[in-house]
Amino acid sequence: MSNPRLIIINGFLGSGKTTFLKRLINHYKDNKMGIIINEFGDYSIDDKLITDLNVKKAEIHSGSIFCSCKEEEFINKMNQLLILNMELIIVESSGFSNPTSLDRIINFIENRNNIKLNNFKVTICDAKTLHKIINTLEIVKKQIAISDIILLNKVDLVDEIEIEKAVALIKTVNSYSNIMLCNHCDVEIDKIFESKKTNIVASNYQVRDISLKSIVVSFTKKPNIKNVVKLVNELKKDVFRCKGFIKLDNDETIYLDLSFDELNYQPVQNNENKLVILYSSKIIGLDSIKVIIDTIMGKDNYIVS
């Protein structure tokens, strides 16, 4: 069994993890590569966006891979890729992941397989929203704390003063890792592995935050784009993220991604019709979400699972 390179991608919802994952796939396209995609909910969106046939993909749903509830599944998926002698394994964690048990899990995998993983932990931060979430969501601090390198993404959306504040916030949590500024996660990939590794060892065990919730909405009546935009603009005040595929009344399918107040959508060739909504029950309840959908889309025009 070979000793592959392992890249762990962390970052809160909408920071740019999937964009960075695609860049890694393109950069290492000549390598034998395996990917583990972790979705907090039951349905995978990011997996549908990765279409490279030369990549061996595995998915883990319904919880964080670093949580006790999913740890065994993560270890098994890693072992399956290691048996295939991958040169590179990339793990895209859920935005809700608390990776403080990662070092312990990696050590277990190494000892079990008698290998040494050249592992590197990358956390992506959104320069525009970091100041809003770093002091209210403990997992954001923990993702930053265990990182070898931090990509401060979307710097084109803020001014120099805001960039300086974001860098300062990161350094208050982790003063050792290298910070790279970027737009659309466009960085020199090889330079990441030239970065000095931190000596932080985070071995705390994680339990799942039961307030974090995920639902999947399927529209039984094709909506128009105007109502879709109206819906997500109403939801954005209370939910962390909306993303997925929606079939419109003009027979077009769009991929929609709402993160905080940033909404993007574009036409895609896809037959899926599922919108994932991620939220905290401390902020909004499922019944309140349904009321919003009822008001805009009609009570009998969708299914929640």
ZADO-1210 file (C-alpha; in nm, 4 decimals, padded with zeros to 6 digits):
<atoms>
<atom x="00.0000" y="00.0000" z="00.0000" code="MET" pos="1"/>
<atom x="00.1356" y="00.3419" z="-00.0988" code="SER" pos="2"/>
<atom x="00.1682" y="00.6514" z="00.1203" code="ASN" pos="3"/>
<atom x="-00.0671" y="00.8977" z="-00.0530" code="PRO" pos="4"/>
<atom x="-00.1075" y="01.2685" z="-00.0089" code="ARG" pos="5"/>
<atom x="-00.4193" y="01.3589" z="00.1884" code="LEU" pos="6"/>
<atom x="-00.5865" y="01.6989" z="00.1613" code="ILE" pos="7"/>
<atom x="-00.8635" y="01.7883" z="00.4057" code="ILE" pos="8"/>
<atom x="-01.0778" y="02.0837" z="00.2944" code="ILE" pos="9"/>
<atom x="-01.2662" y="02.2638" z="00.5712" code="ASN" pos="10"/>
<atom x="-01.4711" y="02.5812" z="00.5614" code="GLY" pos="11"/>
<atom x="-01.8114" y="02.7091" z="00.6615" code="PHE" pos="12"/>
<atom x="-02.1071" y="02.7070" z="00.4251" code="LEU" pos="13"/>
<atom x="-02.0520" y="02.9083" z="00.1083" code="GLY" pos="14"/>
<atom x="-01.6834" y="02.9768" z="00.1676" code="SER" pos="15"/>
<atom x="-01.5755" y="02.8125" z="-00.1584" code="GLY" pos="16"/>
<atom x="-01.4889" y="02.4505" z="-00.0712" code="LYS" pos="17"/>
<atom x="-01.6408" y="02.2989" z="-00.3853" code="THR" pos="18"/>
<atom x="-01.4707" y="02.5597" z="-00.6054" code="THR" pos="19"/>
<atom x="-01.1367" y="02.4714" z="-00.4479" code="PHE" pos="20"/>
<atom x="-01.2099" y="02.0994" z="-00.4817" code="LEU" pos="21"/>
<atom x="-01.2655" y="02.1425" z="-00.8557" code="LYS" pos="22"/>
<atom x="-00.9355" y="02.3297" z="-00.8850" code="ARG" pos="23"/>
<atom x="-00.7540" y="02.0484" z="-00.7062" code="LEU" pos="24"/>
<atom x="-00.9119" y="01.7883" z="-00.9356" code="ILE" pos="25"/>
<atom x="-00.8036" y="01.9802" z="-01.2443" code="ASN" pos="26"/>
<atom x="-00.4525" y="02.0418" z="-01.1106" code="HIS" pos="27"/>
<atom x="-00.3952" y="01.6773" z="-01.0187" code="TYR" pos="28"/>
<atom x="-00.5878" y="01.5262" z="-01.3089" code="LYS" pos="29"/>
<atom x="-00.2934" y="01.3042" z="-01.4022" code="ASP" pos="30"/>
<atom x="-00.2821" y="01.1490" z="-01.0553" code="ASN" pos="31"/>
<atom x="-00.4779" y="00.8504" z="-00.9349" code="LYS" pos="32"/>
<atom x="-00.7245" y="01.0318" z="-00.7146" code="MET" pos="33"/>
<atom x="-00.9987" y="00.9530" z="-00.4669" code="GLY" pos="34"/>
<atom x="-01.2468" y="01.1958" z="-00.3129" code="ILE" pos="35"/>
<atom x="-01.4698" y="01.1770" z="-00.0072" code="ILE" pos="36"/>
<atom x="-01.7529" y="01.4304" z="-00.0042" code="ILE" pos="37"/>
<atom x="-01.9263" y="01.4921" z="00.3256" code="ASN" pos="38"/>
<atom x="-02.2772" y="01.6409" z="00.3177" code="GLU" pos="39"/>
<atom x="-02.4418" y="01.7374" z="00.6448" code="PHE" pos="40"/>
<atom x="-02.7836" y="01.6378" z="00.5096" code="GLY" pos="41"/>
<atom x="-02.9181" y="01.3212" z="00.3491" code="ASP" pos="42"/>
<atom x="-02.8831" y="01.4429" z="-00.0100" code="TYR" pos="43"/>
<atom x="-02.5596" y="01.5278" z="-00.1903" code="SER" pos="44"/>
<atom x="-02.5399" y="01.8382" z="-00.4098" code="ILE" pos="45"/>
<atom x="-02.1617" y="01.8676" z="-00.4432" code="ASP" pos="46"/>
<atom x="-02.1318" y="01.5110" z="-00.5705" code="ASP" pos="47"/>
<atom x="-02.3538" y="01.6025" z="-00.8682" code="LYS" pos="48"/>
<atom x="-02.1185" y="01.8916" z="-00.9506" code="LEU" pos="49"/>
<atom x="-01.8102" y="01.6680" z="-00.9733" code="ILE" pos="50"/>
<atom x="-01.8287" y="01.4924" z="-01.3098" code="THR" pos="51"/>
<atom x="-01.4679" y="01.3870" z="-01.3693" code="ASP" pos="52"/>
<atom x="-01.4829" y="01.0183" z="-01.4615" code="LEU" pos="53"/>
<atom x="-01.1216" y="00.9585" z="-01.3589" code="ASN" pos="54"/>
<atom x="-01.1989" y="01.0374" z="-00.9965" code="VAL" pos="55"/>
<atom x="-01.3103" y="00.7690" z="-00.7510" code="LYS" pos="56"/>
<atom x="-01.5830" y="00.9281" z="-00.5383" code="LYS" pos="57"/>
<atom x="-01.7358" y="00.8326" z="-00.2059" code="ALA" pos="58"/>
<atom x="-02.0085" y="01.0137" z="-00.0117" code="GLU" pos="59"/>
<atom x="-02.0943" y="01.0418" z="00.3563" code="ILE" pos="60"/>
<atom x="-02.4312" y="01.1907" z="00.4514" code="HIS" pos="61"/>
<atom x="-02.6298" y="01.2973" z="00.7553" code="SER" pos="62"/>
<atom x="-02.3576" y="01.4291" z="00.9822" code="GLY" pos="63"/>
<atom x="-01.9976" y="01.5390" z="01.0090" code="SER" pos="64"/>
<atom x="-01.7265" y="01.2844" z="00.9254" code="ILE" pos="65"/>
<atom x="-01.5391" y="01.3919" z="01.2370" code="PHE" pos="66"/>
<atom x="-01.8348" y="01.3257" z="01.4656" code="CYS" pos="67"/>
<atom x="-01.8622" y="01.0021" z="01.6614" code="SER" pos="68"/>
<atom x="-02.1775" y="00.9175" z="01.4646" code="CYS" pos="69"/>
<atom x="-01.9882" y="00.9101" z="01.1315" code="LYS" pos="70"/>
<atom x="-01.6292" y="00.8384" z="01.2306" code="GLU" pos="71"/>
<atom x="-01.6410" y="00.4658" z="01.1560" code="GLU" pos="72"/>
<atom x="-01.7957" y="00.5267" z="00.8121" code="GLU" pos="73"/>
<atom x="-01.5239" y="00.7819" z="00.7324" code="PHE" pos="74"/>
<atom x="-01.2490" y="00.5396" z="00.8351" code="ILE" pos="75"/>
<atom x="-01.4018" y="00.2656" z="00.6195" code="ASN" pos="76"/>
<atom x="-01.4257" y="00.4970" z="00.3154" code="LYS" pos="77"/>
<atom x="-01.0627" y="00.5970" z="00.3645" code="MET" pos="78"/>
<atom x="-00.9551" y="00.2339" z="00.3860" code="ASN" pos="79"/>
<atom x="-01.1399" y="00.1529" z="00.0619" code="GLN" pos="80"/>
<atom x="-00.9472" y="00.4276" z="-00.1203" code="LEU" pos="81"/>
<atom x="-00.6152" y="00.3261" z="00.0343" code="LEU" pos="82"/>
<atom x="-00.6587" y="-00.0312" z="-00.0859" code="ILE" pos="83"/>
<atom x="-00.6872" y="00.1097" z="-00.4399" code="LEU" pos="84"/>
<atom x="-00.3405" y="00.2683" z="-00.3995" code="ASN" pos="85"/>
<atom x="-00.4517" y="00.6249" z="-00.4612" code="MET" pos="86"/>
<atom x="-00.1789" y="00.8838" z="-00.5066" code="GLU" pos="87"/>
<atom x="-00.4024" y="01.1569" z="-00.3711" code="LEU" pos="88"/>
<atom x="-00.7091" y="01.1541" z="-00.1467" code="ILE" pos="89"/>
<atom x="-00.9144" y="01.4702" z="-00.1041" code="ILE" pos="90"/>
<atom x="-01.1746" y="01.5059" z="00.1685" code="VAL" pos="91"/>
<atom x="-01.4322" y="01.7852" z="00.1456" code="GLU" pos="92"/>
<atom x="-01.5872" y="01.8136" z="00.4894" code="SER" pos="93"/>
<atom x="-01.9311" y="01.9480" z="00.5674" code="SER" pos="94"/>
<atom x="-01.9535" y="02.3188" z="00.6468" code="GLY" pos="95"/>
<atom x="-02.0873" y="02.2160" z="00.9869" code="PHE" pos="96"/>
<atom x="-01.7848" y="01.9954" z="01.0612" code="SER" pos="97"/>
<atom x="-01.5864" y="02.0326" z="01.3798" code="ASN" pos="98"/>
<atom x="-01.2485" y="01.8787" z="01.2834" code="PRO" pos="99"/>
<atom x="-01.0868" y="01.8737" z="01.6260" code="THR" pos="100"/>
<atom x="-01.0817" y="01.4935" z="01.6308" code="SER" pos="101"/>
<atom x="-00.9088" y="01.4769" z="01.2908" code="LEU" pos="102"/>
<atom x="-00.5525" y="01.4146" z="01.4121" code="ASP" pos="103"/>
<atom x="-00.6640" y="01.1208" z="01.6229" code="ARG" pos="104"/>
<atom x="-00.8605" y="00.9699" z="01.3319" code="ILE" pos="105"/>
<atom x="-00.5676" y="01.0103" z="01.0901" code="ILE" pos="106"/>
<atom x="-00.3316" y="00.8470" z="01.3401" code="ASN" pos="107"/>
<atom x="-00.5687" y="00.5527" z="01.3721" code="PHE" pos="108"/>
<atom x="-00.5885" y="00.5112" z="00.9921" code="ILE" pos="109"/>
<atom x="-00.2088" y="00.5286" z="00.9604" code="GLU" pos="110"/>
<atom x="-00.1501" y="00.2704" z="01.2333" code="ASN" pos="111"/>
<atom x="-00.4197" y="00.0396" z="01.1003" code="ARG" pos="112"/>
<atom x="-00.2742" y="00.0423" z="00.7470" code="ASN" pos="113"/>
<atom x="00.0938" y="00.0772" z="00.8397" code="ASN" pos="114"/>
<atom x="00.1338" y="00.3902" z="00.6276" code="ILE" pos="115"/>
<atom x="00.2247" y="00.7547" z="00.6716" code="LYS" pos="116"/>
<atom x="-00.0182" y="01.0010" z="00.5157" code="LEU" pos="117"/>
<atom x="00.1271" y="01.3263" z="00.3858" code="ASN" pos="118"/>
<atom x="-00.1743" y="01.5134" z="00.5179" code="ASN" pos="119"/>
<atom x="-00.2505" y="01.8782" z="00.4862" code="PHE" pos="120"/>
<atom x="-00.5441" y="02.0656" z="00.6369" code="LYS" pos="121"/>
<atom x="-00.6824" y="02.3620" z="00.4417" code="VAL" pos="122"/>
<atom x="-00.9600" y="02.5878" z="00.5694" code="THR" pos="123"/>
<atom x="-01.1366" y="02.8335" z="00.3412" code="ILE" pos="124"/>
<atom x="-01.2769" y="03.1522" z="00.4903" code="CYS" pos="125"/>
<atom x="-01.5138" y="03.3978" z="00.3257" code="ASP" pos="126"/>
<atom x="-01.3630" y="03.7467" z="00.3659" code="ALA" pos="127"/>
<atom x="-01.7071" y="03.9033" z="00.3394" code="LYS" pos="128"/>
<atom x="-01.8827" y="03.7035" z="00.6112" code="THR" pos="129"/>
<atom x="-01.6047" y="03.5897" z="00.8449" code="LEU" pos="130"/>
<atom x="-01.6609" y="03.8709" z="01.0928" code="HIS" pos="131"/>
<atom x="-02.0311" y="03.7783" z="01.1184" code="LYS" pos="132"/>
<atom x="-01.9774" y="03.4138" z="01.2083" code="ILE" pos="133"/>
<atom x="-01.6427" y="03.3713" z="01.3808" code="ILE" pos="134"/>
<atom x="-01.7682" y="03.4884" z="01.7193" code="ASN" pos="135"/>
<atom x="-02.1067" y="03.3175" z="01.7013" code="THR" pos="136"/>
<atom x="-02.0180" y="02.9767" z="01.5560" code="LEU" pos="137"/>
<atom x="-01.7561" y="02.7849" z="01.7505" code="GLU" pos="138"/>
<atom x="-01.6984" y="02.5387" z="01.4647" code="ILE" pos="139"/>
<atom x="-01.5567" y="02.8201" z="01.2505" code="VAL" pos="140"/>
<atom x="-01.2884" y="02.8882" z="01.5083" code="LYS" pos="141"/>
<atom x="-01.2096" y="02.5173" z="01.5346" code="LYS" pos="142"/>
<atom x="-01.1782" y="02.4806" z="01.1568" code="GLN" pos="143"/>
<atom x="-00.9310" y="02.7697" z="01.1551" code="ILE" pos="144"/>
<atom x="-00.7441" y="02.6453" z="01.4622" code="ALA" pos="145"/>
<atom x="-00.6408" y="02.3082" z="01.3155" code="ILE" pos="146"/>
<atom x="-00.5369" y="02.4399" z="00.9728" code="SER" pos="147"/>
<atom x="-00.1986" y="02.4271" z="00.8062" code="ASP" pos="148"/>
<atom x="-00.3063" y="02.6943" z="00.5624" code="ILE" pos="149"/>
<atom x="-00.6046" y="02.9249" z="00.5336" code="ILE" pos="150"/>
<atom x="-00.7409" y="03.0567" z="00.2070" code="LEU" pos="151"/>
<atom x="-00.9069" y="03.3932" z="00.2668" code="LEU" pos="152"/>
<atom x="-01.1436" y="03.3792" z="-00.0271" code="ASN" pos="153"/>
<atom x="-01.3647" y="03.6398" z="-00.1997" code="LYS" pos="154"/>
<atom x="-01.1298" y="03.9291" z="-00.1221" code="VAL" pos="155"/>
<atom x="-01.2599" y="04.0994" z="-00.4343" code="ASP" pos="156"/>
<atom x="-01.5890" y="04.1613" z="-00.2517" code="LEU" pos="157"/>
<atom x="-01.4353" y="04.3645" z="00.0322" code="VAL" pos="158"/>
<atom x="-01.1990" y="04.6586" z="00.0720" code="ASP" pos="159"/>
<atom x="-00.8460" y="04.6607" z="00.2140" code="GLU" pos="160"/>
<atom x="-00.9620" y="04.7523" z="00.5641" code="ILE" pos="161"/>
<atom x="-01.2010" y="04.4549" z="00.5752" code="GLU" pos="162"/>
<atom x="-00.9257" y="04.2244" z="00.4480" code="ILE" pos="163"/>
<atom x="-00.6922" y="04.3428" z="00.7239" code="GLU" pos="164"/>
<atom x="-00.9657" y="04.2848" z="00.9832" code="LYS" pos="165"/>
<atom x="-01.0324" y="03.9333" z="00.8491" code="ALA" pos="166"/>
<atom x="-00.6614" y="03.8461" z="00.8617" code="VAL" pos="167"/>
<atom x="-00.6413" y="03.9789" z="01.2179" code="ALA" pos="168"/>
<atom x="-00.9427" y="03.7686" z="01.3204" code="LEU" pos="169"/>
<atom x="-00.7820" y="03.4561" z="01.1764" code="ILE" pos="170"/>
<atom x="-00.4551" y="03.5249" z="01.3559" code="LYS" pos="171"/>
<atom x="-00.6329" y="03.5574" z="01.6908" code="THR" pos="172"/>
<atom x="-00.7378" y="03.1932" z="01.6483" code="VAL" pos="173"/>
<atom x="-00.4323" y="03.0535" z="01.4659" code="ASN" pos="174"/>
<atom x="-00.1149" y="03.2575" z="01.4446" code="SER" pos="175"/>
<atom x="00.0927" y="02.9754" z="01.2917" code="TYR" pos="176"/>
<atom x="-00.0742" y="02.8842" z="00.9641" code="SER" pos="177"/>
<atom x="-00.0071" y="03.0653" z="00.6384" code="ASN" pos="178"/>
<atom x="-00.2874" y="03.2857" z="00.5062" code="ILE" pos="179"/>
<atom x="-00.3320" y="03.3158" z="00.1294" code="MET" pos="180"/>
<atom x="-00.5632" y="03.5800" z="-00.0177" code="LEU" pos="181"/>
<atom x="-00.7626" y="03.4762" z="-00.3231" code="CYS" pos="182"/>
<atom x="-01.0714" y="03.5151" z="-00.5397" code="ASN" pos="183"/>
<atom x="-01.2676" y="03.2044" z="-00.6452" code="HIS" pos="184"/>
<atom x="-01.0006" y="02.9984" z="-00.4601" code="CYS" pos="185"/>
<atom x="-00.7587" y="03.0731" z="-00.7425" code="ASP" pos="186"/>
<atom x="-00.4206" y="02.9989" z="-00.5854" code="VAL" pos="187"/>
<atom x="-00.0986" y="02.8297" z="-00.6930" code="GLU" pos="188"/>
<atom x="-00.1808" y="02.4790" z="-00.5763" code="ILE" pos="189"/>
<atom x="00.1799" y="02.3602" z="-00.5472" code="ASP" pos="190"/>
<atom x="00.2619" y="02.6466" z="-00.3094" code="LYS" pos="191"/>
<atom x="00.0162" y="02.5060" z="-00.0590" code="ILE" pos="192"/>
<atom x="00.2448" y="02.2107" z="00.0002" code="PHE" pos="193"/>
<atom x="00.5446" y="02.4365" z="00.0446" code="GLU" pos="194"/>
<atom x="00.3721" y="02.5992" z="00.3414" code="SER" pos="195"/>
<atom x="00.5016" y="02.5333" z="00.6888" code="LYS" pos="196"/>
<atom x="00.2919" y="02.2840" z="00.8793" code="LYS" pos="197"/>
<atom x="00.1518" y="02.3939" z="01.2132" code="THR" pos="198"/>
<atom x="00.2288" y="02.2002" z="01.5265" code="ASN" pos="199"/>
<atom x="-00.1227" y="02.2273" z="01.6603" code="ILE" pos="200"/>
<atom x="-00.2634" y="01.8956" z="01.7781" code="VAL" pos="201"/>
<atom x="-00.6392" y="01.9047" z="01.8257" code="ALA" pos="202"/>
<atom x="-00.7515" y="01.5829" z="01.9852" code="SER" pos="203"/>
<atom x="-01.0797" y="01.6820" z="02.1473" code="ASN" pos="204"/>
<atom x="-01.3640" y="01.4474" z="02.0737" code="TYR" pos="205"/>
<atom x="-01.6667" y="01.5944" z="01.9013" code="GLN" pos="206"/>
<atom x="-02.0345" y="01.5284" z="01.9513" code="VAL" pos="207"/>
<atom x="-02.2958" y="01.6409" z="01.7052" code="ARG" pos="208"/>
<atom x="-02.4708" y="01.9747" z="01.7579" code="ASP" pos="209"/>
<atom x="-02.8328" y="01.8605" z="01.7508" code="ILE" pos="210"/>
<atom x="-02.9566" y="02.2131" z="01.6751" code="SER" pos="211"/>
<atom x="-02.8104" y="02.1939" z="01.3225" code="LEU" pos="212"/>
<atom x="-03.0730" y="02.0711" z="01.0772" code="LYS" pos="213"/>
<atom x="-03.1067" y="01.9892" z="00.7093" code="SER" pos="214"/>
<atom x="-03.4159" y="01.9398" z="00.4923" code="ILE" pos="215"/>
<atom x="-03.4671" y="01.8653" z="00.1243" code="VAL" pos="216"/>
<atom x="-03.7450" y="02.0438" z="-00.0657" code="VAL" pos="217"/>
<atom x="-03.8766" y="01.8973" z="-00.3925" code="SER" pos="218"/>
<atom x="-04.1199" y="02.1089" z="-00.5926" code="PHE" pos="219"/>
<atom x="-04.4116" y="01.9085" z="-00.7342" code="THR" pos="220"/>
<atom x="-04.5218" y="02.2068" z="-00.9425" code="LYS" pos="221"/>
<atom x="-04.2506" y="02.3752" z="-01.1459" code="LYS" pos="222"/>
<atom x="-04.1994" y="02.7296" z="-01.0090" code="PRO" pos="223"/>
<atom x="-04.1036" y="03.0399" z="-01.2025" code="ASN" pos="224"/>
<atom x="-03.7693" y="03.2040" z="-01.1416" code="ILE" pos="225"/>
<atom x="-03.9300" y="03.5125" z="-00.9887" code="LYS" pos="226"/>
<atom x="-04.0861" y="03.3095" z="-00.7078" code="ASN" pos="227"/>
<atom x="-03.7667" y="03.1099" z="-00.6556" code="VAL" pos="228"/>
<atom x="-03.5681" y="03.4289" z="-00.6020" code="VAL" pos="229"/>
<atom x="-03.8407" y="03.5659" z="-00.3741" code="LYS" pos="230"/>
<atom x="-03.8367" y="03.2451" z="-00.1698" code="LEU" pos="231"/>
<atom x="-03.4630" y="03.2339" z="-00.1066" code="VAL" pos="232"/>
<atom x="-03.4568" y="03.6066" z="-00.0288" code="ASN" pos="233"/>
<atom x="-03.7136" y="03.5386" z="00.2439" code="GLU" pos="234"/>
<atom x="-03.5245" y="03.2378" z="00.3751" code="LEU" pos="235"/>
<atom x="-03.1830" y="03.4032" z="00.3823" code="LYS" pos="236"/>
<atom x="-03.2728" y="03.6017" z="00.6928" code="LYS" pos="237"/>
<atom x="-03.2986" y="03.2854" z="00.9034" code="ASP" pos="238"/>
<atom x="-03.1124" y="02.9966" z="00.7349" code="VAL" pos="239"/>
<atom x="-02.7434" y="02.9277" z="00.6787" code="PHE" pos="240"/>
<atom x="-02.7599" y="02.7932" z="00.3248" code="ARG" pos="241"/>
<atom x="-02.9845" y="02.6926" z="00.0358" code="CYS" pos="242"/>
<atom x="-02.8403" y="02.4973" z="-00.2539" code="LYS" pos="243"/>
<atom x="-02.9618" y="02.2512" z="-00.5106" code="GLY" pos="244"/>
<atom x="-03.1301" y="02.1965" z="-00.8453" code="PHE" pos="245"/>
<atom x="-03.4716" y="02.3361" z="-00.9359" code="ILE" pos="246"/>
<atom x="-03.6789" y="02.2605" z="-01.2459" code="LYS" pos="247"/>
<atom x="-03.8495" y="02.5797" z="-01.3609" code="LEU" pos="248"/>
<atom x="-04.1790" y="02.6290" z="-01.5416" code="ASP" pos="249"/>
<atom x="-03.9897" y="02.7031" z="-01.8663" code="ASN" pos="250"/>
<atom x="-03.8454" y="02.3466" z="-01.8500" code="ASP" pos="251"/>
<atom x="-03.5020" y="02.4822" z="-01.7623" code="GLU" pos="252"/>
<atom x="-03.3110" y="02.3423" z="-01.4636" code="THR" pos="253"/>
<atom x="-03.1001" y="02.5765" z="-01.2541" code="ILE" pos="254"/>
<atom x="-02.8332" y="02.5154" z="-00.9924" code="TYR" pos="255"/>
<atom x="-02.9000" y="02.7563" z="-00.7054" code="LEU" pos="256"/>
<atom x="-02.6638" y="02.8506" z="-00.4257" code="ASP" pos="257"/>
<atom x="-02.7577" y="03.0909" z="-00.1463" code="LEU" pos="258"/>
<atom x="-02.5005" y="03.1595" z="00.1238" code="SER" pos="259"/>
<atom x="-02.5890" y="03.4352" z="00.3688" code="PHE" pos="260"/>
<atom x="-02.6945" y="03.7256" z="00.1448" code="ASP" pos="261"/>
<atom x="-02.5139" y="03.6028" z="-00.1670" code="GLU" pos="262"/>
<atom x="-02.7402" y="03.4337" z="-00.4228" code="LEU" pos="263"/>
<atom x="-02.6149" y="03.2720" z="-00.7422" code="ASN" pos="264"/>
<atom x="-02.8008" y="03.0574" z="-00.9923" code="TYR" pos="265"/>
<atom x="-02.7294" y="02.9307" z="-01.3401" code="GLN" pos="266"/>
<atom x="-02.8808" y="02.6884" z="-01.5934" code="PRO" pos="267"/>
<atom x="-02.7448" y="02.3339" z="-01.5876" code="VAL" pos="268"/>
<atom x="-02.7962" y="02.0061" z="-01.7672" code="GLN" pos="269"/>
<atom x="-02.9422" y="01.8088" z="-01.4815" code="ASN" pos="270"/>
<atom x="-03.2629" y="01.6205" z="-01.4077" code="ASN" pos="271"/>
<atom x="-03.2500" y="01.6659" z="-01.0306" code="GLU" pos="272"/>
<atom x="-03.5187" y="01.8667" z="-00.8536" code="ASN" pos="273"/>
<atom x="-03.4067" y="01.9053" z="-00.4934" code="LYS" pos="274"/>
<atom x="-03.3222" y="02.2096" z="-00.2847" code="LEU" pos="275"/>
<atom x="-03.1278" y="02.1530" z="00.0381" code="VAL" pos="276"/>
<atom x="-03.1866" y="02.3988" z="00.3220" code="ILE" pos="277"/>
<atom x="-02.9433" y="02.4083" z="00.6164" code="LEU" pos="278"/>
<atom x="-03.0498" y="02.5852" z="00.9340" code="TYR" pos="279"/>
<atom x="-03.0306" y="02.5891" z="01.3122" code="SER" pos="280"/>
<atom x="-03.3338" y="02.5161" z="01.5268" code="SER" pos="281"/>
<atom x="-03.1985" y="02.7804" z="01.7639" code="LYS" pos="282"/>
<atom x="-03.2794" y="03.0388" z="01.4954" code="ILE" pos="283"/>
<atom x="-03.5828" y="02.9061" z="01.3082" code="ILE" pos="284"/>
<atom x="-03.8078" y="02.6015" z="01.3267" code="GLY" pos="285"/>
<atom x="-03.9187" y="02.3720" z="01.0464" code="LEU" pos="286"/>
<atom x="-04.2789" y="02.4912" z="01.0761" code="ASP" pos="287"/>
<atom x="-04.1685" y="02.8512" z="01.0183" code="SER" pos="288"/>
<atom x="-03.9723" y="02.7469" z="00.7090" code="ILE" pos="289"/>
<atom x="-04.2797" y="02.5683" z="00.5744" code="LYS" pos="290"/>
<atom x="-04.4923" y="02.8792" z="00.6291" code="VAL" pos="291"/>
<atom x="-04.2508" y="03.0806" z="00.4148" code="ILE" pos="292"/>
<atom x="-04.2587" y="02.8182" z="00.1383" code="ILE" pos="293"/>
<atom x="-04.6394" y="02.7893" z="00.1614" code="ASP" pos="294"/>
<atom x="-04.6836" y="03.1633" z="00.1223" code="THR" pos="295"/>
<atom x="-04.4664" y="03.1944" z="-00.1881" code="ILE" pos="296"/>
<atom x="-04.4926" y="02.8563" z="-00.3614" code="MET" pos="297"/>
<atom x="-04.8311" y="02.7272" z="-00.2477" code="GLY" pos="298"/>
<atom x="-04.9008" y="02.4700" z="00.0219" code="LYS" pos="299"/>
<atom x="-04.9533" y="02.1732" z="-00.2089" code="ASP" pos="300"/>
<atom x="-04.6701" y="02.2428" z="-00.4525" code="ASN" pos="301"/>
<atom x="-04.3747" y="02.0905" z="-00.2713" code="TYR" pos="302"/>
<atom x="-04.2603" y="01.7991" z="-00.0549" code="ILE" pos="303"/>
<atom x="-04.0228" y="01.8201" z="00.2408" code="VAL" pos="304"/>
<atom x="-03.8025" y="01.5242" z="00.3342" code="SER" pos="305"/>
</atoms>
